[in-house]
Amino acid sequence: MSTHENTVTVLTGCTKGLGLAMATQLAAQAGSLITLSRLVMPALTEAASKGQTRLTQIAVDLGDGQALEAAAQQMRQAIAQALTQKPTSVRIIHNAGLVHPVAPADRQTDWEAINMAFNVNITAPIFLNAHFLQATEGAPDRRIMLISSGAGRNGTHGWDVYCATKAAMDRYAEVVDVEKHANTRISSMAPGVIDTPMQETIRTTPLDKFPNRQRFEDMKAQGVLAQAPETARRLLAILQRDDYGRTVIDDVRNHTF
Ligand SMILES: NC(=O)c1ccc[n+]([C@@H]2O[C@H](COP(=O)([O-])OP(=O)(O)OC[C@H]3O[C@@H](n4cnc5c(N)ncnc54)[C@H](OP(=O)(O)O)[C@@H]3O)[C@@H](O)[C@H]2O)c1
């Protein structure tokens, strides 16, 4: 697939970081963009009007089940509307994520925080994906990208909750893949280490909770963190490729551009 025209993209977590970078790029292209974030972003509305993108911003806390039920219905309506334009491809990118609560296993006692991380990182993607698959039944090309993490593939001290949610994403992607939904490709994609507000959070986590902090401070100091706009460009390019989904558990660093 070589053109962005007439694609429909659903994207979560567009207020900052990687999600904002992807949304900004998608809003500058033709097609339809449906976002689910806690805040509506006026800058995206402006970018979409310049880029002739049909933009629907849905305000929702992805950790709130009741609000998410209503948002899923709004998403379905927006998808139904976009499908009347006979898009060449419909895609959903599950980007919103939380690294907190960070603590070693014997101090992980904040039930609300653990629950919120699971809700945002894996429950909401599973739930929204079901609605996406139902709403796009019969579409000729459906693509799902879960923004996972290297943390889902390697245990990291203090990241018990984060690693568990990202590992869950990987397994979930494999299940969707083996179920062979019509015209559907999926990957769970590690995006690399990116200079976003999440990295700031990581660098300010107390050392007693996160002893690996120095590694991330060093990466920032050495200027080796990827920049969000470049990672966004790469992820959107991968999503567009003809062989998208051939590798279900994937990593942006394994691709050439
Ligand atoms: N940065 C990295 O180095 C890195 C590495 C590996 C994987 N990742 C993954 O990449 C994705 C994006 O990360 P990032 O670095 O861009 O993170 P970020 O800067 O912290 O941004 C996270 C986004 O998720 C949204 N979000 C969080 N909780 C939400 C909720 N309850 N409801 C709705 N939206 C919510 C945030 O919105 P609010 O502004 O409303 O909080 C924000 O838009 C995440 O899944 C992360 O795990 C990042």
PDBQT file of the ligand as one rigid body, heavy atoms in Angstrom, charges set to zero:
ROOT
HETATM    1  N1  LIG A 301       8.715   6.271  25.784  1.00  0.00    +0.000 N 
HETATM    2  C1  LIG A 301       9.325   5.084  25.713  1.00  0.00    +0.000 C 
HETATM    3  O1  LIG A 301      10.560   4.987  25.815  1.00  0.00    +0.000 OA
HETATM    4  C2  LIG A 301       8.517   3.841  25.493  1.00  0.00    +0.000 A 
HETATM    5  C3  LIG A 301       9.216   2.620  25.390  1.00  0.00    +0.000 A 
HETATM    6  C4  LIG A 301       8.494   1.445  25.167  1.00  0.00    +0.000 A 
HETATM    7  C5  LIG A 301       7.119   1.507  25.044  1.00  0.00    +0.000 A 
HETATM    8  N2  LIG A 301       6.468   2.709  25.158  1.00  0.00    +0.000 N 
HETATM    9  C6  LIG A 301       5.004   2.697  25.014  1.00  0.00    +0.000 C 
HETATM   10  O2  LIG A 301       4.622   3.661  24.046  1.00  0.00    +0.000 OA
HETATM   11  C7  LIG A 301       3.318   4.165  24.344  1.00  0.00    +0.000 C 
HETATM   12  C8  LIG A 301       3.381   5.678  24.387  1.00  0.00    +0.000 C 
HETATM   13  O3  LIG A 301       4.317   6.051  25.384  1.00  0.00    +0.000 OA
HETATM   14  P1  LIG A 301       4.837   7.535  25.611  1.00  0.00    +0.000 P 
HETATM   15  O4  LIG A 301       6.258   7.414  25.941  1.00  0.00    +0.000 OA
HETATM   16  O5  LIG A 301       4.380   8.414  24.531  1.00  0.00    +0.000 OA
HETATM   17  O6  LIG A 301       4.034   7.842  26.979  1.00  0.00    +0.000 OA
HETATM   18  P2  LIG A 301       3.526   9.229  27.572  1.00  0.00    +0.000 P 
HETATM   19  O7  LIG A 301       4.406  10.311  27.116  1.00  0.00    +0.000 OA
HETATM   20  O8  LIG A 301       3.394   9.009  29.039  1.00  0.00    +0.000 OA
HETATM   21  O9  LIG A 301       2.061   9.369  26.913  1.00  0.00    +0.000 OA
HETATM   22  C9  LIG A 301       1.108   8.382  27.226  1.00  0.00    +0.000 C 
HETATM   23  C10 LIG A 301      -0.225   8.697  26.579  1.00  0.00    +0.000 C 
HETATM   24  O10 LIG A 301      -1.175   7.754  27.112  1.00  0.00    +0.000 OA
HETATM   25  C11 LIG A 301      -2.269   8.486  27.622  1.00  0.00    +0.000 C 
HETATM   26  N3  LIG A 301      -2.959   7.884  28.740  1.00  0.00    +0.000 N 
HETATM   27  C12 LIG A 301      -2.437   7.427  29.894  1.00  0.00    +0.000 A 
HETATM   28  N4  LIG A 301      -3.415   7.058  30.722  1.00  0.00    +0.000 NA
HETATM   29  C13 LIG A 301      -4.589   7.281  30.075  1.00  0.00    +0.000 A 
HETATM   30  C14 LIG A 301      -5.945   7.116  30.417  1.00  0.00    +0.000 A 
HETATM   31  N5  LIG A 301      -6.321   6.641  31.623  1.00  0.00    +0.000 N 
HETATM   32  N6  LIG A 301      -6.891   7.436  29.511  1.00  0.00    +0.000 NA
HETATM   33  C15 LIG A 301      -6.537   7.950  28.308  1.00  0.00    +0.000 A 
HETATM   34  N7  LIG A 301      -5.264   8.135  27.926  1.00  0.00    +0.000 NA
HETATM   35  C16 LIG A 301      -4.301   7.818  28.820  1.00  0.00    +0.000 A 
HETATM   36  C17 LIG A 301      -1.663   9.809  28.089  1.00  0.00    +0.000 C 
HETATM   37  O11 LIG A 301      -2.704  10.760  28.243  1.00  0.00    +0.000 OA
HETATM   38  P3  LIG A 301      -2.799  11.786  29.502  1.00  0.00    +0.000 P 
HETATM   39  O12 LIG A 301      -2.062  13.021  29.068  1.00  0.00    +0.000 OA
HETATM   40  O13 LIG A 301      -4.275  12.006  29.663  1.00  0.00    +0.000 OA
HETATM   41  O14 LIG A 301      -2.176  11.119  30.689  1.00  0.00    +0.000 OA
HETATM   42  C18 LIG A 301      -0.729  10.097  26.927  1.00  0.00    +0.000 C 
HETATM   43  O15 LIG A 301      -1.432  10.661  25.846  1.00  0.00    +0.000 OA
HETATM   44  C19 LIG A 301       2.934   3.559  25.714  1.00  0.00    +0.000 C 
HETATM   45  O16 LIG A 301       2.096   2.444  25.499  1.00  0.00    +0.000 OA
HETATM   46  C20 LIG A 301       4.273   3.102  26.278  1.00  0.00    +0.000 C 
HETATM   47  O17 LIG A 301       4.132   2.026  27.175  1.00  0.00    +0.000 OA
HETATM   48  C21 LIG A 301       7.128   3.868  25.380  1.00  0.00    +0.000 A 
ENDROOT
TORSDOF 0
